[in-house]
Amino acid sequence: ISNIKKKQPRNRKLQRYCRKLRKQGLDEATILMYKRSNQLEQQQQHQTEDVEMEEIIPLNDTMTLPGPYNPQRKIMKRKRDESTKQDDTSIIKSLSQLSMKENSKKKKKRSSSSSKVQEQENQQQDKENEENLIQVNDNKQTTSLHYYLNATDKKFKQMLKAAFIGVKDILQWCKSKDNLHYLREHTRLVDRVHYLKLEEDLWENYTIYGETYHCWTSPLSKTIIKDNKLESDYKISKKSMIKYQERIKQQQQEAEEQVEKHALLLKDYQQQDSSIDEQHLWAAILALVRKGQHKLSENYEHRKKYFKNSAKDYSFVKACYDCQPTQDEIMSMQVIWQATINECKSQQNVDILKQHLFIKRIPKSLDYLDQSFSNVENKLSKPIYNDNIRTTISTRHKKIIAQNKCDLMTLYISMAEAAVRGYHQYGENEKKKLVNRMKQDPLRQEFIEQFIQAIEQRQKHIRQYMEYLTKRRIHFFYHRSDDRRHKWDRRSYHLNLYWDILPSSPIIEVSIKLTPEQLALLSRGPKYVPPCQSRFYKKEAKDKIIQEEYKNIITKVTEFIRQHTYCVSEKRINEFSTDLKNLIQRLYTKKLSRKLSVRAKREHKLITSIRRYLNKYRQVILRRTDKSKVFHLGDANDYQRKVLEYMQETEAYEEITSGISPLAANLQQVISLLNLLYHAEKPLISKKQYEAMYPKENTIELGHLYFLPKPHKIGTPLRPIVAAIHAPAILVSKYLDNLLRPIFNRIARKTIYIDSIDLVKHLEKYQKEGHLLSTTKFITADVKNLYTMIPRGGALDALHRFCTKHATEKKIGNLTVNTIIRLACLVLDTNCFVFDNKYYKQIRGGAMGSPFTMTLANIYMYEWEQSLIQHQQERNELYGRYIDDIFMTSNEPVETITALLDRENEKDPNIRISYNIHDSVEFLDVFIENIQGQLKTSVFRKPAAEPYILPYTSDHPRHIHSNTIQTALLRGVRLCSDIETFDQERLNIEIALLLNGYPPKFISHHFKQFFKNYNASSIYQDLHAETYQQLHLQLLNESITTDQVPQQLEQQQLGQEINNGCIKTKPKKQIELIIHYRYESGPLKKFSREFRKLWEKHFCYENSSLNNIRLILSTRSNKTLETLLVNKKPRRTLLRNIDPNISTTTMET
């Protein structure tokens, strides 16, 4: 019988199509690609079920580029046309094909003349495979010579110096060209030896894997390999492999002999005036070769993992076919594996996209958004635009482009995450169908567990290997360059505001000359704390800080011991004091690591340069924005104009034209009234109240007025703030606020919103009671300039009526209503401040920086809103207010609501409201929607809001960043009413964290930990809606603070013990010692651990009374960028200018 195979029937249609392509001028490689694509489409049409995934966006910019460490660089191989290259994210590849292994050599065209010819060609093919294997490896060895052995002499010496310590004598010896040539030749020979060792180890592992997983003893058929898209790497026979290993060993032996022979020649280069220690020289060469072959070693490790993966994958597939599956089971098995591969590829896309955001480099596929930038710049170059307008428009345009890029990246990540969940669910559903079919077949029931286990083993293997490939691919982010960003640098100060995404780039509305490095530093936001600030203080200042730290801590410890009457010897305290001082001195003076030192010096230099620039160019004003938490650079003249317009509009401020500081008069007013109230025949205030409100003369100063810009509103209006933290009447203001605010909160609790969570609680209760209908409208209103527009007389009258109504025996506490009014008048009458080197007095309303102003405004508004409250309560509608923002619900027609609000607007000329009526509104950072009678709430972010969170590199303890993540997730769960909106909020949080430098691993760990703590991991993994609703209600209804929860639990336990008839003694609360210290990166990070060691050494001994003390170490942070750069405070002479005669008189009084 002839063994000649029958010819396959020709595809005439395909042949005509190929001839047509040749006529169009396409090469054979391109034609072959189209031919294979056509065949693949025909195969896919015959499949019953198919799982496809297309790449979301091109990620080719993360592929490895040919470089000195890439073994594919020098391989002599015919270059394929660019259009024939397959996308690396195509899902039709098998797991083995997902590696970075180069394509195997093309097979020759087989002849079908006779079986003898076929055998001869097979033998020739095996021989060529072996030769090709050796040739490829020889090429890789040649590649290893290029990146450091072929360097220039100067570069070679530099690498030698970096690789080994103490090479001065070697470098001196290498000044001779003959000596240097000998050194380089010996290095080449040693490199050859180490390369052959790597090669030998690789193929030894290859053989071990093949034998362990039975790749040679139990081969799979070609049909199974083709159907499961396996590309076996064990096509080379074991006999050929052994021959090649013997050849490698022979070459290694020859190379070692060459090294030994070449080492003997060193004596010919030794001279009396220039000799070298042999052992020292060989050690330096060995260190250089090991460092030079570091990347090559990593590549060989990767190839070993690849071979092991291929062998394991082969064995897992074989284990499934050992169960003798039916054709339907094979199809289901392949679909499950394909879905798993697709799931892993989608997850890889997610991880890579997040890595782009983490390093703040977006894929080049989005660079098309930058094309409009040049057009805008050309238009702005016209002389009709002044410098400020040109800068403002250009900066806003850049921010819009960056925001669009960020939005698109968010969309792509969301799509990829949806694909991950979709493929995972698809595979699980297919697995359930497979199990059900096998259960229905009595002959297959016994194989169910074995077969499913084999399938899941390969699924697990696929996921593990894909995770490894993803990590390897992400690793290349830091070892490549491209055409536009040639010098890839991870340092954030090299970021370009045009090309890259910054978390909170400053808003610029003035022409400036700051460098990109300075602007990148400002983009870290006002709350950013630069590292190691104490290292740049002068010696006297640093010694003062050390002494203050030591004094504060030792005083706290000794006072604690004295207060609790612990029996501790003086000797022990003195020894602890000495060790503590030495510890603080050592940590403050210990040398920083090189990396941290370079970063700290760089940022300190940038901060100094920005401060000098702002001092030199006074027309540029740097401020923190009102709500978006970023820096704003504005024009001083524009600020001045807006301030004057605001003062003229409100008529709340009056300049003191005499130029005399009102500080002395204000101080005299405060002291006189307090003395009058305390020294009366029947004291109206107690001694404790007198001391609490009496001003501290050594720190008093006038307040100062400054303005915060609001760039999210048209025209960038300003918000006035009076900083009066050391004003003469500030203690009186704090006391009144502490006295009256709890009473007001108790009285008006039903009509005030504490925060956004309180608002959502009221809304969900409103819906639960059945008042939310499809016709329900939401109304939001804003009171204009509440603090400055309330009339002083009307506010005091409202305060008097409030106190009279809610007083007990005409007193609040032990203060009469009249006394409260007199103290309130004192706070309002002494509201003086400095602005623009002039003295002003507020004659209307109250200062926004004064604590009592908010309470007074709330009391005034509480009277004004009574008619609205009554109107809403009669109709079972919601009414609530947060300071100057009002929220209402209504089922009445829009015309009726508008008429009602217009009437309220005319009731008091000092209160002007602007309102909005709609079925979807935003209020207190909550977006509220009425969708056909269904309430939907979510976190609202203003379009101009920056994705700003405390930067990860800020000089804060790491637990601060962990708490930041947990707080953001808690807020998201409480405010989002359904799983879909929460998942979007979770992604927004993650994007903000990535842009602010939080590592993806850090984020993922804390996200998983958060859901694990609440037993809700299914929310994070599968978006389980029912579990989310339970968690949402659980967290939303937690109105008790964390401090009150233990007390409630204790009360419940006590009640149970009483009911059971057994009352146990209450456990004694552990005494706590809280110590604050200054936190700083570097050696000071270890202070907490070192201090605890000192504490245990000196105070924790047998039978010590301090053994059960709970030691809590709390941190204080250094100065923020806002404190270091923003100068809004006037000169101290203006703030503290006081007549000494008046001061002395007041003290005597």
Order of alpha helices (4+ residues) and beta strands (2+ residues): alpha-alpha-alpha-alpha-alpha-alpha-alpha-alpha-alpha-alpha-alpha-alpha-alpha-alpha-beta-alpha-alpha-alpha-alpha-beta-beta-alpha-beta-alpha-alpha-beta-beta-alpha-alpha-beta-alpha-alpha-beta-beta-alpha-beta-beta-alpha-alpha-beta-beta-alpha-beta-beta-beta-beta-alpha-alpha-alpha-alpha-alpha-alpha-beta-alpha-beta-alpha-alpha-alpha
